[in-house]
Amino acid sequence: MRFNVLHCLSLLATTLAIAPPEKREWVYARKESAFAPRGWKQVAPAPDSASIKLRIALPQGRFDELETHLYEVSDPDHGRYGQHLTMEEVHELVAPHPDHLDTAKNWLAAHGLTDLSFTPASDWIHVTLPIRDAEELLKTTYHVFEHEESGDTLIRTLEYSLPEWLGDAVELIQPTTSFAFYKPARSTISWPSVDEEVDHEAQVLAASPGAPASCNFKDITLKCLAELYKYSGYTPTSTTNSIGITGYLEEYANNADLELFYKDQKPKAVGSQYNYFAVNGGKNDQAPGTAGAEAGLDVQWAFGISYPAKQTFWSTGGSPPFIPTDWTPKDTNEPYADWLDYVLASREVPYAISTSYGDEEQSVPKDYAIRVCKQLAQLGARGVSLMFSSGDYGVGDGNADPKTHKCHAVGTDRTTFLPNFPASCPFVTTVGGTTGFPEVAVSRFYSGSGFSNYFETPTYQKDAVSAYVNGLPQGMYKGLYNPRGRAYPDVSAQGDNYRIYLNQEKVHIGGTSASSPAFTGIVSLLNDVRLKANKKPLGFLNPLIYKLKGKGFNDVTSGHAAGCGTAGFNATKGWDPVTGYGTPNFSVLKEVVLRN
């Protein structure tokens, strides 16, 4: 890593850490205020017996430098392409200034809080304390909020304040105003009913002349996808390749189901093992009937495609914080933050990782979303490709009826499209869904589609996004979306009727939760190509994808992504916010990744 002379000089010019004045002299200023997002209602004060684990973010002193490194090592035309940073180099770049760290510690010590834990870079401080003490610390009041549809409950507040003397030593604190809740009921999975399967089969098979002989689009198999995306003749053999799947909140990857899947579709993988890691009390329940559909789908398809790559499944614990019948506190952690803490502290991280969880972007405060996105950038700088499913609700709620849609900006009745997060983060590759052959945008549900309200259009996709937006009819959806936002998805893959095993039964399942692990498996094959040629793994994919301008992808030009009382955006030639640049053509991409 190159030393930054200006940074070193700036350290010399900074002031010393601030010691707190007498408490009676403290003046507080509001740090953040928010409205409860759609569907959440305040139902009770937080109980006296509750405790909460606060995550205190300190400013990352040199993130701009890290971002520069990220784009240089991810740009196939740059001389540093593939020269990813080490864990230690990343930690050095995101470490806070020592004065900020000392000032924050002085503030906490003034409240008697000295039992602290820190991330390896010390850019986050963690402290667990009784809820009443947290209220005193932040000059706020916590309440129980309940989600009207799911019954999920959270301890949150709608505002908090910090002493003015802290200055900019503290960037943000959560959980406070963030209502994102990554759990299976909010994942991007979708089940077909019996009637839907029959109708869907008739529609798709009738429109599939020229499809690979192995493909029945009511019953997607490994063989079908391999022939469809042209990797059936490739045999991965690298001994250093790796792939990972994230699992949350009691979604267990069942080993017996995985074995049945292998026996059915990947016999040579029978008896193979994957690495299991428990995060924050995550479990590995293998009891009959406990298999998770999401976890099963993810591991069966990602591992089935990528075998024999080294495979990892993380089970991240953290249950809903209350039993709804009696408001008994159980856990106030945000499991996605727990996983990020864990993996960023890990020296070895799989080269390709798929995540099939997300929530409405507006359910996450902007400053917190930006901070989480910066954590994802750290993984990209280390050479990790991060894939996220785009969602299953089109531009918002998947409802085209203007009379019954539920797309409103937080705290108002204003109709707006609802982008997803982390799908909207510019440092991840977001995967949409297709179906049939020739492939069209999936229509039994609508592939997640959108433009971020938090993140600007990144440079790598400006030309593609501008071309699409400028091609829309003048005034179309004006005021409903941000045409200057980070747009997604970037790519897509088949998203419906995947064959999996669930509790030892063969079932079919759909959602961009299927598209993401399938695409991630293909990315793992491309990493295998590079590793066998003594090249580095691909890392952050988007600069490469957008420079290819569709080369190596099957363009999807039909379909749309309805929602929020509209038909949503349309798929069209080239990039579009429904299917991105389309689905992968491995035979072409294989040659591309060898040239860089």
C-alpha positions in Angstrom: 0.0 0.0 0.0 1.3 3.5 -0.8 1.7 5.9 2.1 -0.3 9.1 1.8 2.0 12.0 2.7 -0.9 14.5 2.9 -2.6 12.1 5.3 0.5 11.9 7.5 0.7 15.7 7.6 -2.9 16.0 8.5 -2.4 13.8 11.5 0.2 16.3 12.8 -2.2 19.1 12.5 -5.1 17.6 14.3 -6.1 18.6 17.9 -5.8 16.2 20.8 -8.7 14.1 22.0 -11.4 16.1 23.8 -11.9 15.5 27.5 -15.5 15.8 28.5 -16.6 18.9 30.5 -18.6 18.5 33.7 -21.8 16.7 32.9 -24.0 19.5 34.2 -22.4 21.7 31.5 -23.2 19.3 28.6 -25.4 20.7 25.8 -27.1 18.2 23.6 -27.8 18.4 19.9 -30.1 16.2 17.9 -28.0 13.7 15.9 -30.8 12.1 14.0 -34.6 12.0 13.7 -36.9 9.8 11.6 -40.4 8.5 11.0 -41.4 4.9 11.4 -41.4 3.2 8.0 -44.5 1.8 6.3 -46.1 -0.9 8.3 -44.4 -0.2 11.6 -46.4 1.1 14.6 -45.3 2.1 18.1 -47.1 -0.1 20.6 -45.4 0.1 24.0 -42.5 1.6 25.9 -39.4 -0.5 25.9 -39.6 -2.7 29.1 -37.3 -1.9 32.0 -35.8 -5.4 31.8 -34.5 -4.9 28.2 -30.9 -4.4 27.3 -29.5 -3.3 24.0 -26.2 -3.7 22.1 -25.2 -0.3 20.7 -23.0 0.0 17.7 -21.1 3.3 17.7 -19.6 4.2 14.3 -16.5 6.4 14.3 -15.5 8.3 11.1 -13.3 6.2 8.8 -10.3 8.4 8.3 -9.2 7.3 4.9 -12.2 5.7 3.2 -11.7 7.8 0.1 -8.4 6.2 -0.4 -9.9 2.7 0.0 -12.5 3.6 -2.6 -9.8 4.6 -5.0 -8.0 1.3 -4.4 -11.3 -0.6 -4.9 -11.9 0.9 -8.3 -8.3 0.6 -9.4 -8.1 -3.1 -8.6 -11.5 -3.8 -10.1 -11.0 -2.0 -13.4 -9.8 -4.4 -16.1 -8.1 -1.6 -17.9 -6.1 -0.4 -14.9 -2.5 -1.5 -14.3 -3.4 -2.6 -10.7 -6.3 -4.9 -11.8 -6.5 -7.8 -9.5 -4.0 -6.5 -7.0 -6.4 -6.7 -4.1 -5.6 -5.3 -0.6 -4.9 -7.5 2.5 -7.1 -7.4 5.5 -4.5 -5.4 7.4 -4.3 -2.8 4.6 -8.1 -2.4 4.6 -8.1 -2.0 8.4 -5.5 0.7 8.2 -7.5 2.7 5.7 -10.8 2.6 7.7 -9.3 3.1 11.2 -10.6 6.3 12.9 -8.3 9.1 13.9 -6.9 8.3 17.4 -8.4 11.5 18.7 -11.9 10.5 17.6 -11.4 7.1 19.2 -10.2 8.6 22.5 -12.9 11.3 22.5 -15.6 8.6 22.1 -14.1 6.5 24.8 -14.0 9.5 27.2 -17.7 10.2 26.5 -18.6 6.6 27.3 -16.4 6.5 30.4 -18.2 9.6 31.7 -21.3 7.4 31.8 -19.5 4.6 33.5 -19.2 2.5 30.3 -15.8 0.9 30.1 -16.6 -2.7 29.1 -16.3 -2.0 25.4 -15.5 -4.1 22.4 -14.0 -2.9 19.1 -13.9 -4.1 15.5 -10.3 -4.9 14.4 -10.0 -1.5 12.8 -11.6 0.2 15.8 -14.0 2.0 13.5 -17.0 0.6 15.5 -17.4 0.4 19.3 -19.8 -2.1 20.7 -21.4 -1.7 24.2 -24.2 -3.6 25.8 -26.2 -1.8 28.4 -29.7 -1.6 30.0 -32.3 0.2 27.9 -32.8 2.9 30.5 -29.0 3.6 30.5 -29.1 3.8 26.7 -31.9 6.3 26.9 -29.8 8.5 29.3 -26.8 8.1 27.1 -28.6 9.2 23.9 -31.2 11.5 25.6 -34.0 9.6 24.0 -36.9 7.1 24.7 -37.0 3.7 23.2 -40.3 2.0 22.3 -41.5 -1.3 21.0 -42.5 -1.1 17.4 -44.6 -3.9 15.7 -44.8 -4.6 12.0 -48.5 -4.7 11.2 -48.3 -7.5 8.6 -45.7 -9.9 10.0 -46.0 -9.3 13.7 -42.2 -8.7 14.0 -41.2 -6.4 16.8 -38.2 -4.2 17.4 -36.9 -1.9 20.1 -36.2 1.4 18.3 -36.4 5.2 18.8 -37.3 7.9 16.3 -34.6 10.3 17.4 -31.5 10.6 19.6 -29.1 13.4 20.7 -25.4 13.6 21.5 -23.3 16.1 23.5 -22.1 19.0 21.3 -18.6 18.7 22.7 -18.3 15.3 20.9 -18.0 17.2 17.6 -17.6 14.8 14.7 -16.0 12.0 16.8 -19.1 9.9 16.5 -20.7 9.3 13.0 -23.8 7.4 14.0 -25.3 5.0 16.5 -27.5 2.0 15.9 -29.9 0.4 16.7 -31.8 3.6 17.1 -33.7 4.7 14.0 -33.1 1.7 11.6 -36.0 -0.5 11.0 -34.4 -2.9 8.5 -35.2 -6.5 9.6 -33.5 -9.2 7.5 -35.4 -12.4 8.2 -36.9 -15.2 6.1 -40.4 -13.5 6.0 -38.7 -10.5 4.4 -36.4 -12.4 2.1 -36.8 -12.5 -1.6 -38.3 -16.0 -2.0 -41.5 -16.8 -3.7 -43.5 -20.0 -3.9 -45.7 -21.0 -6.9 -49.1 -22.4 -6.1 -50.2 -25.6 -7.9 -52.5 -23.6 -10.3 -49.7 -21.1 -11.0 -47.3 -23.9 -11.9 -49.7 -25.4 -14.4 -50.4 -22.1 -16.1 -46.8 -21.1 -16.0 -45.7 -24.3 -17.6 -48.2 -23.9 -20.4 -47.1 -20.4 -21.1 -43.4 -20.8 -20.9 -42.9 -24.2 -22.6 -45.1 -23.1 -25.5 -42.8 -20.1 -26.0 -39.5 -22.0 -25.7 -38.5 -23.3 -29.2 -34.7 -23.7 -29.4 -34.2 -24.1 -25.7 -31.7 -26.7 -24.5 -33.2 -30.2 -24.6 -32.6 -30.6 -20.9 -34.7 -27.5 -20.0 -38.2 -27.8 -18.8 -38.9 -24.3 -17.4 -41.3 -25.7 -14.9 -38.4 -27.7 -13.4 -35.1 -25.9 -13.6 -32.1 -28.3 -13.0 -28.4 -28.0 -12.8 -28.1 -29.6 -16.2 -30.6 -27.1 -17.7 -28.7 -24.1 -16.3 -25.4 -25.4 -17.4 -26.6 -25.8 -21.0 -28.5 -22.6 -21.0 -25.6 -20.5 -19.8 -23.0 -22.6 -21.7 -20.8 -24.0 -19.0 -21.8 -27.6 -19.3 -18.5 -28.6 -20.9 -16.3 -26.9 -18.2 -14.8 -28.9 -15.3 -13.7 -26.8 -12.3 -10.5 -28.1 -10.6 -8.9 -25.3 -8.7 -7.9 -26.2 -5.2 -7.9 -22.6 -3.9 -11.3 -21.4 -5.2 -14.1 -20.6 -2.6 -17.7 -19.6 -2.4 -20.0 -18.5 0.5 -23.7 -18.3 1.4 -25.1 -16.1 4.2 -28.0 -17.4 6.3 -30.0 -15.5 8.9 -32.5 -16.0 11.7 -33.3 -19.7 11.9 -32.7 -20.5 8.3 -30.8 -23.8 8.5 -29.0 -25.5 5.6 -30.1 -29.1 6.0 -27.4 -31.6 5.2 -29.7 -34.4 4.3 -31.5 -32.2 1.8 -28.2 -31.2 0.3 -27.2 -34.9 -0.1 -30.5 -35.7 -1.8 -29.9 -32.7 -4.2 -26.4 -34.0 -5.0 -27.7 -37.6 -5.6 -30.3 -36.2 -7.9 -28.3 -33.6 -9.8 -24.6 -33.7 -8.8 -23.6 -37.3 -8.0 -19.9 -36.6 -7.8 -20.5 -34.1 -5.0 -22.2 -36.8 -2.8 -20.4 -37.0 0.6 -18.6 -33.6 0.2 -18.5 -31.2 3.1 -18.9 -27.5 3.5 -17.5 -25.2 6.2 -20.1 -24.1 8.7 -19.6 -21.0 10.8 -21.9 -19.8 13.6 -22.1 -16.0 14.0 -23.7 -14.4 17.1 -25.2 -17.6 18.4 -26.3 -19.0 15.0 -27.4 -22.6 15.0 -27.0 -25.6 12.8 -30.3 -27.4 13.5 -30.4 -30.6 11.5 -33.6 -32.0 13.2 -36.4 -33.2 10.9 -38.7 -30.4 9.8 -36.3 -27.6 10.6 -34.8 -27.1 7.1 -35.0 -23.6 5.8 -36.3 -23.1 2.2 -34.1 -20.1 1.7 -30.9 -21.7 3.1 -31.6 -24.9 1.2 -32.1 -23.1 -2.1 -29.0 -21.1 -1.7 -26.6 -23.8 -0.7 -27.9 -26.5 -3.1 -27.6 -24.3 -6.1 -24.5 -22.3 -5.3 -22.6 -25.3 -4.1 -24.0 -27.6 -6.8 -22.8 -25.3 -9.6 -19.4 -24.4 -8.0 -18.3 -27.9 -6.7 -15.5 -28.7 -5.9 -14.8 -25.1 -4.7 -14.3 -24.7 -1.0 -17.8 -23.9 0.3 -18.9 -21.9 3.4 -22.2 -21.3 5.0 -22.6 -18.7 7.8 -25.6 -19.1 10.1 -26.1 -15.8 11.8 -28.3 -15.7 15.0 -30.4 -13.0 16.4 -34.1 -13.7 16.9 -36.9 -11.1 16.9 -36.3 -9.0 20.1 -39.7 -9.9 21.6 -42.2 -12.7 22.0 -45.3 -10.8 20.8 -47.6 -12.2 23.5 -45.7 -10.7 26.5 -43.0 -8.3 25.1 -40.3 -10.3 26.8 -37.0 -9.1 25.3 -34.8 -11.7 23.6 -32.3 -9.9 21.3 -32.0 -6.4 19.8 -29.1 -7.2 17.5 -29.3 -6.6 13.8 -28.0 -9.9 12.3 -26.7 -8.4 9.1 -24.4 -6.1 11.1 -23.2 -9.1 13.1 -22.3 -11.0 9.9 -20.3 -8.0 8.6 -18.4 -7.6 11.8 -17.5 -11.3 11.7 -16.5 -11.6 8.1 -14.5 -8.3 8.0 -12.5 -9.7 10.9 -11.8 -12.9 9.1 -8.5 -13.3 7.3 -9.8 -15.8 4.8 -13.1 -14.8 3.1 -14.7 -16.8 0.2 -14.1 -15.2 -3.2 -17.8 -15.1 -4.2 -20.6 -14.6 -1.7 -24.4 -14.6 -2.3 -27.0 -13.0 0.0 -30.8 -13.3 -0.6 -32.0 -10.9 2.1 -32.9 -7.2 2.0 -35.5 -4.6 2.9 -36.8 -1.3 1.6 -34.0 1.2 1.4 -36.1 3.8 3.3 -36.3 1.5 6.3 -32.6 2.1 6.8 -31.4 5.6 7.8 -29.3 7.1 5.0 -26.2 7.5 7.1 -26.4 3.9 8.3 -27.0 2.6 4.8 -24.0 4.5 3.5 -21.9 3.1 6.4 -23.0 -0.5 5.7 -22.3 0.0 2.0 -18.7 1.2 2.9 -18.3 -2.1 4.9 -19.2 -4.0 1.7 -16.7 -2.0 -0.2 -14.0 -3.3 2.2 -14.7 -6.8 1.1 -14.6 -5.8 -2.6 -11.2 -4.2 -2.0 -10.0 -7.5 -0.6 -11.1 -9.4 -3.8 -14.5 -10.6 -2.8 -17.4 -10.6 -5.3 -20.6 -9.8 -3.5 -24.0 -10.8 -5.1 -27.4 -9.7 -3.8 -30.8 -10.6 -5.0 -32.8 -7.7 -6.4 -36.1 -8.5 -4.7 -39.4 -9.9 -5.9 -41.6 -6.8 -5.9 -40.7 -4.9 -9.0 -40.3 -1.2 -8.3 -41.9 -1.4 -4.9 -44.7 -3.6 -3.8 -45.3 -5.7 -6.9 -48.8 -4.3 -7.2 -49.8 -2.5 -10.4 -53.2 -1.3 -9.1 -53.1 2.4 -8.4 -56.0 2.0 -5.9 -54.5 -0.6 -3.7 -50.7 -0.2 -3.8 -48.7 0.5 -0.7 -45.8 2.6 -1.9 -45.4 5.7 0.2 -42.5 7.8 1.3 -41.8 7.5 5.0 -43.9 9.8 7.1 -46.1 10.9 4.1 -48.8 9.8 1.8 -46.7 10.6 -1.3 -46.5 7.7 -3.8 -42.9 6.8 -4.6 -41.1 3.8 -5.9 -39.3 1.8 -3.2 -35.8 0.7 -3.9 -34.2 -2.2 -1.9 -31.1 -2.2 0.3 -28.4 -3.6 0.2 -29.3 -4.2 -3.5 -29.0 -0.4 -4.1 -25.4 -0.3 -2.7 -23.0 0.6 -5.6 -20.3 -1.8 -4.3 -22.4 -5.0 -4.8 -23.6 -6.9 -7.9 -27.4 -7.1 -7.8 -29.1 -10.0 -9.6 -32.5 -9.9 -11.1 -34.8 -12.7 -12.4 -35.8 -14.1 -15.8 -37.8 -17.1 -17.0 -38.3 -19.2 -20.1 -36.5 -19.2 -23.4 -35.8 -16.8 -25.1 -35.5 -15.4 -21.6 -37.9 -12.7 -20.5 -38.2 -10.9 -17.2 -39.9 -13.1 -14.6 -43.6 -12.4 -14.4 -45.2 -14.7 -11.8 -43.6 -12.1 -9.4 -41.7 -9.1 -10.5 -37.9 -8.8 -10.5 -36.7 -6.1 -8.1 -36.0 -3.0 -10.0 -35.0 0.5 -9.0 -33.0 3.6 -8.5 -31.5 4.4 -5.2 -32.6 7.5 -3.3 -29.4 7.4 -1.2 -26.6 6.6 -3.6 -25.7 8.5 -6.7 -25.2 6.8 -10.0 -21.7 5.4 -9.9 -19.3 6.3 -12.7 -19.1 2.8 -14.0 -22.8 2.7 -14.9 -23.5 6.3 -15.8 -23.5 5.8 -19.6 -25.8 2.7 -19.4 -28.2 4.3 -17.0 -28.3 7.6 -18.9 -29.1 5.8 -22.1 -32.0 4.0 -20.5 -33.4 7.0 -18.7 -33.1 9.2 -21.8 -35.0 6.6 -23.8 -38.0 6.8 -21.6 -41.0 8.8 -22.7 -40.7 12.4 -21.5 -42.0 12.8 -18.0 -42.6 9.1 -17.4 -42.7 8.3 -13.7 -41.4 11.8 -12.9 -41.3 12.2 -9.1 -41.6 8.5 -8.5 -37.9 7.6 -8.8 -34.5 9.2 -8.7 -33.0 9.1 -12.2 -29.6 10.1 -10.8 -29.5 7.2 -8.3 -27.5 4.0 -8.4 -29.7 1.7 -10.6 -30.1 -2.0 -10.4 -30.1 -4.9 -11.1 -26.7 -5.2 -12.9 -27.3 -8.8 -14.2 -29.9 -11.5 -14.0 -30.4 -15.3 -14.1 -33.3 -17.7 -14.2 -35.5 -17.0 -11.2 -38.4 -19.4 -11.1 -39.3 -23.1 -10.6 -35.9 -24.3 -9.3 -35.9 -27.9 -8.2 -34.6 -28.3 -4.6 -35.1 -30.7 -1.7 -36.8 -29.4 1.4 -37.3 -31.6 4.4 -36.4 -34.6 2.2 -39.1 -33.7 -0.3 -38.6 -32.5 -3.9 -40.2 -29.1 -4.4 -40.0 -26.2 -6.8 -39.3 -22.7 -5.7 -38.8 -19.2 -7.2 -37.5 -15.7 -6.5 -34.5 -13.7 -7.2 -33.3 -15.7 -4.1 -32.7 -18.4 -6.7 -31.1 -16.1 -9.3 -28.4 -14.7 -6.9 -26.9 -18.1 -5.7 -27.1 -19.4 -9.3 -25.2 -16.4 -10.7 -22.8 -16.6 -7.8 -22.0 -20.2 -8.7 -21.2 -19.1 -12.2 -18.9 -16.3 -10.9 -17.2 -19.1 -8.9 -16.6 -21.0 -12.1 -15.1 -17.9 -13.7 -12.8 -17.5 -10.6 -11.8 -21.1 -11.2 -10.8 -20.2 -14.7 -8.6 -17.3 -13.5 -7.1 -19.2 -10.6 -6.0 -22.1 -12.8 -4.2 -19.5 -15.0 -2.4 -18.1 -11.9 -4.5 -15.0 -11.9 -6.3 -13.4 -9.0 -10.1 -13.8 -8.4 -12.4 -11.3 -10.0 -13.3 -9.3 -6.9 -15.8 -6.4 -7.3 -17.5 -7.2 -10.7 -19.4 -4.1 -11.7 -16.6 -2.1 -13.4 -15.9 -5.2 -15.6 -19.6 -5.8 -16.3 -20.3 -2.3 -17.4 -17.1 -2.0 -19.5 -18.2 -5.1 -21.4 -21.4 -3.3 -22.4 -23.3 -6.5 -22.7 -20.6 -8.7 -24.1 -20.8 -12.1 -22.5 -24.4 -11.7 -21.5 -27.7 -12.8 -23.1 -29.7 -9.6 -23.5 -33.2 -9.8 -22.2 -35.5 -7.4 -24.0 -39.0 -8.4 -22.9 -40.9 -8.0 -19.6 -41.4 -5.4 -17.0 -41.2 -4.8 -13.2 -44.6 -3.7 -12.0 -45.3 -2.0 -8.6 -46.6 1.1 -6.8 -49.7 1.3 -9.0 -47.7 1.3 -12.2 -46.4 -1.2 -14.8 -42.9 -0.2 -13.7 -39.9 -0.1 -15.9 -39.5 -2.2 -19.1 -36.8 -4.5 -20.2 -35.2 -3.3 -23.4 -32.1 -3.7 -25.6 -28.9 -3.2 -23.6 -28.9 -2.5 -19.9 -32.2 -1.9 -18.2 -33.4 -1.7 -14.6 -35.3 -5.0 -14.8 -32.7 -7.5 -15.9 -29.5 -5.4 -16.0 -27.3 -6.6 -18.9 -29.0 -9.9 -18.9 -27.9 -13.5 -18.1 -24.4 -14.9 -18.3 -22.8 -16.6 -21.3 -20.0 -18.5 -19.7 -18.3 -19.5 -22.9 -17.7 -15.9 -23.8 -17.0 -14.7 -20.2 -14.4 -17.4 -19.8 -12.3 -15.9 -22.6 -12.9 -12.4 -21.3 -11.7 -13.1 -17.8 -8.5 -14.8 -19.1 -7.5 -11.7 -21.0 -7.5 -9.4 -18.0 
